[in-house]
Amino acid sequence: MTLLYRSTRGDAADALTASAAILQGLSPDGGLYVPTETPQLDLDLKQLPTMTYQTVATKVLKAFLTDFTDAEISACVKAAYDDKFDDPLIVPLSHHGDDYYLELFHGATIAFKDLALSILPHLMTTAAKKNHFKKEIVILTATSGDTGKAAMAGFADVPGTKIIVFYPSQGVSAIQKQQMITQVGENTYVVAINGNFDQAQTNVKEIFNDADFKTQLATHGFQFSSANSINIGRLVPQVAYYFYAYGQLVKQGAVKNGDPVNFSVPTGNFGDILAGYYAKQLGLPVNRLICASNQNNVLTDFFQTGYYDRIRPFFTTTSPSMDILVSSNLERLIFLATGEDADQTTAYMHELEKTGHYQIKPAVLKKLQMTFSAGFASGDADRQAIATVFSKSDFAIDPHTAVAKAVADQYRQATNDDHPMVIVSTASPYKFPNAVLSAIEGHAVEVDGLDAVKQLQDHIQVPLPKAIKTLFQAKIRHNTTVQPDEMQAAITKILKIE
């Protein structure tokens, strides 16, 4: 069986193979690619505790990417999940206090996006060969801090590709910025904008859908694709770590095989938690997926009321990857919850674009609430979570993980749900040293960046990851800043197609 991919806003008759959908990135109609039917996963849960991460990832990818051969998938997995990860388990599961922490920060850029963006370049270049693709692929991405660096690390000097990353100049941590502006690779380009992430992401989508600009690119031998989780090739690999986490829970004796568990996921663009939903669809025993937001709590309101409203104050917080008011991947969930109604999904998305809000039907909301719970944590709450976890367990967590921990605690208090709780830990504390240091010391500290890293290490006594060590000698290579409405002009200048 060949599993095809259709647009959330289009006709199933126009479905593409997985490899073609990966190359396309975003559908021409503005929708996102989703499987036309539920993938068939050849994985016995009883075998999970003995499987390596590479084996689990291979099985998940085979289920979703059916036009890739077994040899192609194996080669991609082998190239992606190697010694660039500083833990042989790739994503270890640790136990601290009442919770289990799924550590997704052991890759090249010490954030969860390494898990998908280590393999996406290999999937994409394999897909290009399969489809006899001749144009140079231009990866165009907006980032709230982590995607950009992880994507550039993955695509750096990959033949036949260029990558252009836009990020909000004041909306990322000092370490995130340092990682991006020092990125090596002759095909990597980083541009700051004087605006926020939502502006960057909206403009990237508009550029993707500009037919005239696409034609101009094509005449010069280029085609856009995406490394954001709007690309199905970026989203699918994330499903694997939910299965792997469950196997580790069984191995550690936290659950018996088949027992349901909860995942609390720090959520911005909705890709990470959507991967958990796909895992549940494929048979993983998930009780609740807890959507954890910071003060930009548009998703909390949505899951509680069914009303999505992006017209609200935008907060710049210490968890910048969650400073998002338009969560793109939610469109995929809406499509599924409406019974794969492309017309209804399109209507909701157009209403969001035109008015800034939409209201789903009560029956659709009820269906979502069967799996999803939602909550948010203020800056005080996530600081307290960092301080409490460290004081009780000597385990330092970053602000995004702290939001997930705080919201998990809120959920348990409100529901008395005693299912095992997995906190999805999405970044190393060294990525946000000022925020973590301030929380642990109980007051705001003045130092940031690499100076804060040194002080934080003195406190937590955790060896510095290679990704941080290299920053001490790295040279700045990217220093361009533009206005949001100048992004397309910046692209034409980079590609020399003016």
N, C-alpha and C positions, 0 to 999 in steps of 0.2 A: 504494500500500500504506500502510495506517495501522498504525504500530508501537504496540502496546499495552504496558502496564506491569502486572505482577503482583507480589504480595507474596512475599517469600522464605519466608513461613510459610503461604501461602494457596493457593487453587485458581486455576489459570490462567483458569478460566471467569469469575472475578470481576475480570478485568483492566480497567484504566482507560486512557483516552487520556493522552497526555503532559501535557496542560494540567490534567486532573483530578488526576493524580498529584502535580504540582507544588503545586496548591492544598492537597491533603490532607497532604503532607509525610511523615508517618509513617502506615503502614497501621493500620487499627483493630485488627488482630490482633497488633500489635507488630512486624511485619516491615518490611522496607525494599523499596521499589519497584525492580524491575529490568525491562529489556526482555524481552518474551516470545520474541524471536528476535534474532539479531545484526543491528544496523542496516546498511543499505546505503549506504556512503559514496561519493558521486560526486566523487572527487578523484584526479587523476593525480599520483603522486609526482613525476614529472618536472617538473611545473609548480610544485611547492612552493617552490623557491628564488626564484621571481619573485613569489610571492603576498604581499600584506600580511597582517598579523595579522587584520585585520577580515575579509578574504576567507576565510582558513582557518577562523575562528570561524563564519562564516556557513555554510560547507559542513558542518562538524561538527554544528552545531545542526540543520540541515535533515535530517541523517541520523537524529537521535535524536527530534526534536520534529515528527513528521510531521503532526500536526493543526494546527500553526501554518502560516499562509500564508507565502509567500516575502516578501511585503511586511511582515508582522508581524515576522519574524525579522530582516530588514534594518533595520527601525526600532529594534528592541531593540539590535542590534549597534552601530548608529550612535550611539545614546544612551549606550551603556556605554563604548565604547573611543574616547574623544575626548581633548581636551587636559587632562583630569584626570590623565592619565599624563604624567610628565615626560620621557619618551623617545618620539620618534615611532614607534619600532619596537614599542612597548608592552612586549615582553619581549625585550630584546637578549640575544644570546649572546656572551659574552666568553671569551677564551682566556688562561689564566694557567698557566704551568708545563706539566704533563702533561695538564691537564684543561680542559674547557669548562664555563663556568658559565652556567646559564640564569637570568637575573636577573628574578625575579618580584616585585620590590619597588619598582616605579616608579609605583605607583598612589597613591590618595588617603591610604592609611594605611600605606604602605611595607611591605606584607607580601603574600604570594602570594594571600591570600584576596580581595584586591581584584579579581583577574581574574574570579572567579565572582560575587562579591557586587556588582560594578558592574552586572551584567546581570540578576541574579535579581529585583530589584524590577520591572524592565520585563517580564520573563517572567511574573511573578506577576500583575501588574495586567492584562496582556494576557490571561492565562488566566482571570482573574476575569470579564472582559468576555465572553470566548468561552463561558463556562459560565453566564452570566446570574446571577452570584454577587452577592447583595445584602448579605451580612453583612460587618462590618468584620473584616479579617484581622489577627489578633494573632500577630506573629512571636515565638515563644518559643524562646530559645536559651541554652545553656550554653556558656561559652567558656573556653579555657585561655589566652586573651590576645589573639589576633588576630581570630578570627571575630566576636567581639562588636563591636569597633570598626568593622571593615569592613562588617558588616551594618548597623550604625546609620548609618554614612556613606551607605550605599546607600539605606536606607529613610527617612532623615530627611525629614519633612514630605511623604512620598508620600501622596496622598489615599487614604482608605479603608484605611489600615494604622496599626497601632501596633507597636512593637517593645520587648520586655522581655528584657534580658540579665542573666544571673547569672554571676558570676565568683568564683573563690576569692580571698579577701582577701589571703592571703599567697603566692599561687601565680602571680603575674604580675610582669613587670618594672616598675620605677618608671615608665618611659615608657609602657608598655602601660596601666598604671593611669591615668596622667595623660591619655592619649588618651581613655579611656572616661569618666572622671568629668567631663570638660569637653565632652562631646559635646553639640552643639546640636540643635535639632529638638523641636517641641512634642509629637511622638508617640514620643519616645525615653525609655526608662527603664532605669537601670542599678542593679543590686542586688548587693552583695558578700555572700558567705556565709562563715561561719567553718567552712570545710571545704575539701576539695580538689575538683579538677575532676570526678573520677569520681562523687563524691557529687552534684555539681550536675547532671551529665549523667543519672545514674540517676533522680534526682527529676524532671527534665524529662520523661523518657520515661514515668514513672509518671503524671505530671500529664496528659500527652497521652492516656494510655489510661484515664483515670478517666471512665467513662461518665456518672456523675452530674454531675461537674463540667462535662463537655461540654454536657450538657443545660442546666445553669445558664447557661453562656456563651451558648448558642444563644438562650435566652429573652431575653437582653439584647442580642442582635444581634451576637455575636462568634463567630469560629471560629479555632482555633489553626492555624498552619502553622509551618514551621521554616526557618531559614536555615543550620543546620548541614548538613554534607555528607550527612546522612541524607536530605535532600531531593534528589531526582534532578535538580531544576532547578539546584541548586548544584553537583552533581557533574559533569554533562555538559559545561559550559563549560570545565572544566579539561582535558578531552581535547585541546582545540585547541592548547595550548601545547606538547604533545609533538610534534605534527605540525610546528608552526612551528619548533621547535628543530631538527628533522631537516632541514628546508628550509634553515635557516641553516648547518648543518654542511656540506651539499652546496655551498652558495653560497661558503663560506669555503675550500672545497677539503679539508676534513677527511676526507670520505668521498665515494665515488662512489655515485650513486643506486642503492639496493638493498642497499648494504652494511649489516650489522647494527651497532648501537651499544648501549652500556650506559647506564643511568640510575641514579644513586645518589640516593635520595630520603629526606630526613629525615622520619620517620614517627611519627605519634601516633594519630590517629583512623582512619587508613588510607584516607582519601579521596583524597589527592594521588597516592599510588602506585597506587591502584585505577584512577584516570583513565589512568595509563600502561598498565595492563593492558588497559583498553578500547581504547586506541590500538593496541596490539598485535593485539587481536582484529580491528580494522578494517583491518589490513594494514600497520601501521607496522613497519619492520624493527628490532625490539627483540631484542637478544640476551639480556640479563639485566636484571631490575629488582632493584636492591639495596635492601633494606629496612633503613634505618639508624636505630637506636634509641640513646637515651642510657641511663643506668643503669636506667631503668624498661624493662627489656629483655624484656618478656613476649612480644613478637613475634619476637625473635631465637630464644628457646627454642621457640616454636611452629613456626617454619619449619625448625628443625633436628630436632625430635622429633615434631611433630604433637600435642603436649600443650599446651593453653592453660590457664594457671594464674594467675589474678589474685590468689590468696592469697599475697602476698609483700610485703616492705617497699615503701613508697611513698617515692620520693626527690623532693625539691624541688630542681630544678637550674637552671642558667643558660639552659637551653633549655626553657622552660615549656610551649610548645605541644606538647611530646612527653612531658610528665609525665602520662601516661595509662596505666592498666592494663586498661581495657575499651575496645578499639578497635572502635567500632560498625560501621564499614564493612567489616570483615573478614567480617561475615555475608553480604554480597553475594558475596564471593569463595568462601566455603564453599558457598553455594548452587550456584554454577557448577561448582565442583570435584566436588560430589557428583552431578553430572548433573542439576541442577535438581530435586533431591529436597527438596521443601518439608517433608515429615514428618521427614526426618533432620535438616535444618537447624533445625527447630523444637525437636527433641529436644536438639541440641547447645546451643542458646541457653537453653532451660529448665534444662539441667544447669548451665550457667554461672551463671544467676541463683540457683539453689538451693544449689549446692555450691562455686561459684567456679572450676570447671574443667571441661574436657571433653577427650576424646582422639579425634582423627579416625582413620579407617582408614588402614592403610599405603598402599593403592592411591591414596587421595586425596592423601596427603602426597607421594607420588612424583610425582603429576601437578603439584602446586604447585611442587615443587623443579625441575621442568623449566624454569621461568621465573624463579622468585624465589630470590635468595640473601639472607642476613640476617646482620647483625652489630651490635655496639653499641660505643659509645665512652664511656669514663669521663670525668669532668670534666677530669682531667689530659690525656687524649687530645684532647679538643676544644680545650682551651686551647693545646696544642702545635700543633694544626692552624692555629689563628688566627695564632699567632706565626710559624710557618714560612711560610705563604702570604704574609703581609705582608712578611717579611724578604726573600723571594725575588722577589716580584712587585709589591710596593707596592699590593697589593689587599687591602682589609679585608673580612672575612667575618663574619657574625653567628654565634652559637653553634650554631644549628640547621644552617646550612650547614657549619659546622666538623665537626659530627657526621657529616654525609654525606661530607665529604672524608676524615675519618679512617677511616670504614668502607670507603670506596672503596679507600683505600690498603691496608687489611687484606685486602680481597678480591683485589686484584691480586697481593699478595705470596703469598697462599695458592694462587692458581690460575694465575698467569702469563698471565691473559687480557689480550690486548693490543688488544681492541676499543676504539675511542674512548669515553671516559668523559665523560658529562654530569653534572655536579653540579647538582642542582636547588637553587638558592639562594633560600630562601623569605622572607628578611627583610633589611632594611637593617641595617648595623652600628649605625646611629644608634638603632635600636629597643632595643638592649641595650648601651648605651655603657659601663656599668661593667664588664661581662664582657669586652668587646672591649678596652677600655683596659687592664684587668688582665692580659690575655693578652699584649698587645703590649709592655707595660712589664716583664712577667716577675714581677710581684708584685701582691698585692691592693691596690687603691686604695680610698680611703674615700669619695670622691665618687660620687654616683649622680644619676640624673635629669638635669635640664637642665644642672647644673654639669658632670656627666660628659660631656654632649654637647659642651660648649664645649671641654673638654680633648681629647676625641677628635678633634674637627675640627682642632685644632692639630697633631695627630699625622698624620692621614691626608690632610689637605688636600683633602677632598671637599666641595663645596658642600652646605649643609644643604637637605634636601628641604623643600618647602612644608609638609608635614605636621608637621615638627618646628618650623619657624619660628613657626607659629601658636600652638604650645603656650606660648611665652614670654609671650603676652598673654592666653591663654585663661582664662576664669573657671570655677571648679568649680561644676557644676550638679547633681551626683548624689553623695549621701553616705550612702545607706542601707546598713546591714549587718544580716543576719538569720542565724539558725541554719538548717542544711539542712532541718530539718523545718518551717520556717516559710515556705518558698518559695511554697506554694500560697496561704497567707494574704496574702503580699505581693502576689501577682497580683490577688486579689480586691479588695485595697485600691486598687491602681493603676487597675483597671478600674471601680472604684466599683460593685461588684455584691455587696457584703456584705449 
